[in-house]
Structures are given as C-alpha cells and as structure tokens.
Amino acid sequence: MKKYTIQKSPFVVPTTDGKLIEEHFGNATTQDSKISIAHMIAPSGWSEPFQTPEFEEYTYIIRGKKQFIIDGETIVLEAGQSIKIEKNVRVQYSNPFKEECEYIAICLPAFSMDLVNREGE
C-alpha cells in the first residue's frame, strides 16, 4: 500500500477567462472523486456564472480579495481568511478588484462539471 503521494505536476485546467487553475488532487489529476484540491489565480475583473454545486467548497485566500454572492448576500474575503460554502447553495464567485486573487479551493466531493450546475451552461 502506498503511504503518500507527492504532487509535482498538477493538472492545469484549460480556461478561456484568464483564470489559472492547477488541480493537485481530484477528478482530472488523480481520478479521485471524493475530494479536489486546486491552487487558483483569478485575474482582476474575473467572474463566473451563478452556480448551485452539489459539493461543499472551502476557499482559503492567499493574496488579494475574492467576492462571493451567496443566496443574494455579498461577502468579500481577504488574504488569510477562509470560507466554507455548503452544497446545494446558489453562489457566484468573482474578483471585481484591481489586483489578482490567489487562493486554494477544496471541494467535497471533488469538483466536476456534472456537479457544479452553472447557470446558462
């Protein structure tokens, strides 16, 4: 039995919105559907459509700020802060600020396009 796995080459998810997504563990990298862990950098002005994911999502902000609209409530997190968003909650993620935002996202179960339920897609 393998005792540990070191991830030296995360899967870089192709994007069209300027956001860097490096999945270290999860569906794309390790075919693990239980958890995904990704390092992300969202450029200034970035946003995603509203979504109602079928997974819990934890976000830890490394630098910059990130905006969350959760069931109509706007929350802004800064470096050193974190949040857990429950599954089946409508949320929109964005970075309307001047500097890019670097953060870690953890999803339980793992992020999947089949589970994210983005509006308009």
N, C-alpha and C positions, 0 to 999 in steps of 0.2 A: 504494500500500500504506500502510495506517495504521501509524504508528510507535509509538503508545502509546494507552492507554485510561485515563482517569481515572474512577474510580467515585465518584460523588457521591450516588447513591441506591441503596444496596444493597437487595436483596430481603429483607424481614422475613418469615421463615418463621412461619406460624401455629403456635402451640403451645398445649397445654392444661395444661402443668405449671409455668407461670410463668417458663420459661427464655426469654431473648431470644436470637434467632439472626438475625444480619444477614449474609447471604451477599453478599460483594463480588464474587466471581467463581465461576462454577460452573454447574451444570445449570439452576438456577432463574433466575439473573440474566443470564448471558451465553450460555446454551446450550452451554457448554464442558464436555465430558465427561472431559477429560484431567486437570483439577485443580479443586479447590474451595478457596476461602479464606473463612473466616467469622469474624466477631467475635461472641463469646458472653458472656452473663452468666447464670450458674446461681445461683438463689436458695438460701439455706440450706435444707437438707432435701431438695433435688432429687436424683433418681436416674433412671436409665434401665434397662430390662431388659438382661440379658446379651445380647451380640450377637457374631457372628463375621463381621466385614466382609470383603468381597472387595477392599479397598483399604487402602493404608498410611495411617495417620493420625498427623500430627505435632500436638502441642499445646504452646503456649507460654503460661505463666501470667503474666498482667499484675498481678493482685492477688488476694488470698485464697488458698485452698487447694482442690485437687481430688483426689479419691480415685479410684484405678484398681484394679480387681481383674482381674489378667491371669493366666489359667490358674491361678487359686487363690492367687496371690501379691498381697498388698495393698501398694500403693505410694501415697504421698501426695506431691504436688508443691506447692511454694510459689512465690510471686512470683519471677520471674527464672529459673525452671527450665523445662526443656522435656523432651519425651519423643517418641520415635518408636515406634509400635506396628506391627509387621509385619501384612500382610494374612493372613487366614485364622487369626487368633489370637482365642480367646474372651476377651472383655473386658466389664467393666461400669464405667460412668462414674457418679460421684455426688459430691455436696457435702454430707456429713453435718456440716459445721462451722457455726459461728454466723454467720459473715459470708458475703456472696455472693462468688462467684468469677468474675473476668473473665479471659477467655483468647481466644487465637486458635487456630483449628483449620484445618489444611491436609490435604486428602485427595487421594491419587493412586491410581487415577483419582478423579474427582470423586465426592463423596457422592451417593448415590442410594438411595432406599428399596428398589430392586430388588437392591442390592448389600450392604445393611447386615446382613441376616439376623438381625433381632431375635427373640429367643425369645418365644413367646406371641403373635406378631403374624402 
